[in-house]
Amino acid sequence: MSTSSYDTPVLIAGGGPAGLAAALLLARHGVPPLLVERHAGTSIHPRARGLNVRTMEILRTVGLEGDVRDAGAALATSRYMLFVDTLAGEEIRRVPDADLLPVGEALARVTPCDWGRCAQDELEPVLATAARAHGADLRFGTDLVSFSQDADGVSATLADRATGAHRAVRAQYLVAADGAHSLVRESLGVPMAGLGPVSRGQLGHFVNVYFRANLSDLVRGREFILCFVERPGAEGLLLAVNNADRWLFNVEYDPDRGETPDAFTPARYVALIKAAIGLPDLDVEILSVLPWEGAALIADRFQAGRAFLVGDAAHVMPPAGGFGLNTGVQDAHNLAWKLALVLKGTADPALLDTYEAERRPVARVVVDRAVRELAAPTPDGAPAWDGPEQAGPEDGAWATATATPWPSSRRSWATTTPRARSWWRTELTRLAKLTRLAKLTRLAKLTRPMRAQRNWT
């Protein structure tokens, strides 16, 4: 079938960070996709805020590193993990990020980029604007109602949520970036399975409360990444959004005790936040509330015919370590250039098989690492069960062969002792060699003779 028979080369379901990154990267490679997202616009809830160095490297290649840093400038001074009785009360301990992450000279030796901080509601508009500028068609307020695939492509039905109008679309490939409860994944019949010690993948139920309150005087000089409140009855996690008057507060609830998010009224949220801050007369405005379930899950497959899973549609992990958004963007980066080469006729479609082969093992390691972070005795302490992940029988040999024990504590990993520097250099070199060798071997086998290409990073 000729390309003129298609409405779009790639249909992307979902307009979060992974979907928007896929749209941007495809468009930059000369393959403008159609993206549909059921919400009316980009996220209004900050959600994720941390961008690791690999994600910042990807943003650098598309010219957005500076734009993203500008968008997240309010978080640039957040350098601590705090432990407090209440925010206005006793400070129990503060841990600088240099004790948790490689920074400065140690980091500069292996990457030109630094860690980034940008709340998701600030990041998504940057990605969307850039994707549109490169020709991507982004349709917010649009549902993917149904789809089917055949040997030549994917046929989908879209619905405008405002008007109810339906539209049939024909695409060569489908990218599912529609989140942890992916309808595309469910339609494909691809199951999710729990990892490690959480065989069902369930790690707790939480409510993420986005609120407005002027706390600038309380945090000045000790701007934090995370603040753990330990006051009995007000336990929770505070996160900065702009270090002034916008914040997040995470609280846990227990369905086994009959608790539900609906039981948390706005008045109860306000009371919990005032107790956690330690200021009973504080003026608090609730902006939005997002219930979520902590889980550690991975899809059995990342590809089903002409459909590919990226981001939370492919893997769900607890927020400890801040890996979720980053892994999704990196999924999109891996897949986009391969789709572009195949769609341009430069590479054999078998190249697309390497997406799952490369990204699913990475997802297993990252999900495993996030669970270890969550299970650590303290948030800045040694991760629990430091041995190789507990893999299922289908890929246990891979896990045994490749799982690398992490250093005994995050502090020793992050510091600049000779031993830590040696481990960091050795591990990065090993991973780089494995990744480059695998990609070069596959490209040699699958890519036809081609003219010199640019920007396939």
C-alpha positions, 0 to 999 in steps of 0.5 A, a space after each residue: 500500500 502506498 503512503 498516500 493511502 494513509 492519513 498519518 505514518 504514526 498514530 500516537 495515543 496519549 499526550 503525556 511526556 512519553 507521547 509528546 517526546 515520541 511526537 517531537 522526535 518523529 517529527 524531527 526525523 521527518 515523520 510528522 505523526 498524529 497524536 491524540 489525547 483525551 484531556 483538553 490540554 497538557 497536564 494541569 497537575 505537576 506530577 513528576 519533577 525530576 529529569 535525569 541526565 540521560 533525559 537531559 541529553 535527549 532534550 539537548 539533542 533536540 535543542 530543548 535543554 535550555 528551554 526546559 531548564 528555563 521552565 523549571 527555573 523555580 526548582 533550580 535551587 532545590 538541593 536538599 532532602 529534608 526530614 522534619 517533625 513539621 516544616 515549621 517545627 523541628 528539622 531532624 536532618 537535611 541531606 544535600 543532593 551531592 550525597 545522593 547523586 553524582 554531581 560536579 566534576 564526577 558527573 562532568 567526566 561522563 556527560 555534558 548535562 546536569 540533572 534537571 528539575 521541571 514540573 510535568 505541567 511546565 515540561 509538557 507545554 515545552 514538548 508540545 510547542 516543539 513537536 508542533 513546530 516540527 510538524 506534529 499534529 496534536 489533537 487534545 480532547 480526542 479519544 482513540 475509540 477503537 483500532 484494528 491492525 492488519 499486515 499493512 497498517 492500523 485502522 482507528 476510530 477517533 472521537 472529538 470529546 467536545 462535539 462527539 464527531 467520529 473520524 476514521 484514521 489509517 496509520 502505518 504504526 500505532 504508539 501506545 503512550 496512554 498511561 498505566 491503564 492503557 486501553 491500547 494495551 488492554 485491547 492488544 491483550 498484553 498482560 502486566 506482571 509484578 516484579 521482585 518481592 511484589 508479585 502482584 505489583 501493588 505497593 500502596 495507595 496514595 493521594 497527591 494533593 496540589 495546593 497553594 500556600 505561601 511557604 517561601 519564608 519557611 524554605 528559604 536557604 533550605 530549598 528541598 527536593 523532598 521533605 518527609 514529615 514525621 509528625 504522628 497523624 500528619 505523616 506525608 511527603 512534601 514536594 516543591 513545585 515553585 519554592 514559593 506558593 505551589 506545593 505537593 503533599 502525598 498522603 497514603 490511604 488503606 483500602 483494606 480499612 475501607 478508606 477511599 480517596 472520596 473520604 478525603 474531603 477538601 477540608 480534610 486535605 487542608 487540615 492535613 496540610 496545616 498539620 504537616 506544615 505546623 501552622 494552624 492559621 496557614 492560608 491553604 488553597 487546594 488546586 487539584 487532587 490526584 489519587 494514584 496506586 504505587 505499583 511495580 509492573 511490566 508488560 509481557 511484550 512491548 510490541 504487538 504487530 504494528 503497535 508499540 508500548 511506551 512509558 507507563 503503558 509498558 511499565 509502571 514503577 513507584 516514584 522512588 528514584 524518579 525513574 518513571 517519566 525518564 524511562 518513558 521519554 527514553 523509550 520514545 527516543 529508542 523507538 522514534 528513530 527506528 520507526 523513521 528509518 523504516 518508514 523512509 525505506 532506509 531500514 528493514 522492518 525487522 529493525 523494529 524488533 530491537 525496540 522490545 529487545 533493548 527497552 524491556 530489559 532496561 525497564 526490568 532493571 529500572 522497575 527493580 531499582 525503583 522498588 529497592 529505593 522504596 524498600 530502603 530502610 530510610 529514604 536516603 539509606 541503603 536500598 533493601 534486597 541488593 541482590 539480583 532482581 527476582 525475575 520470572 522464569 521466562 527471562 530469569 537467565 537474563 536477570 542472573 547474567 546482567 543484574 549488577 549489584 549497586 553499591 552498599 549505599 547511595 552515599 558511597 555511590 554518589 561521593 567522589 572517593 576513588 572507589 566510587 569514581 572507579 565503580 561509576 566509570 567502570 559501570 558506565 563504560 560497560 553499559 556504553 560498550 554493550 549498548 553501542 555493540 548491540 546497536 552497531 551489530 543490529 544496524 549492520 544487519 538491518 540497515 540498507 545502504 544509505 546516504 549519510 544521515 544527521 541527528 539520529 541520536 
